[in-house]
């Protein structure tokens, strides 16, 4: 009987080692996937920030163009529709990527539903880190995001722009601007004229 018990214990020990080893492997594998997810999420946040920074920079240019064209009525509609800008916000995008410990790889001007948009592609400066998966210490996360500039205002129908610039904006907001006598502080802000958001 004693011999049988010792034999059972001898058979149980290898099984115990295998089970514990398997559980440890699963735990380390789970940790490796968690590391990858953290790096991927960090990279996506950096891409989102870079794309939004580029779009906001261009939105500021569109706003300045709108103000500068108040005495050139023919150009007003283009600026309000998001046309005529020259920059692409690359410096702003690179700065925001850097602040999120990433590098801007590319910034592309595109369109979403006919509106100007910018796609930022980034790579993290940090890696996934050491894990049981080979070479993860050399893998950098990459991500991309697209931000859209969406016009929020239009020239009021019937407005005589040479005398009085009238624009209607979202939220039932209305501005009347004398193109020959105005104070910039009383003009719409950039976020009144354009919304900036990530593409869905």
Secondary structure, 3 states (H helix, E strand, C coil): CHHHHHHHHHHHHHHHHHHHHHHHHHHHHHHHHHHHHHHHHHHHHHHHHHHHHHHHHHHHHHHHHHHHHHHCHHHHHHHHCCCCCCCCCHHHHHHHHHHCCEEEEEEEEEEECCEEEEEEEEEEEEECCCCCCCCHHHCEEEEEEEEEEEECEEECCCCCCCCCEEEEECCCEEEEECCCCCCHHHCCCHHHHEEEEECC
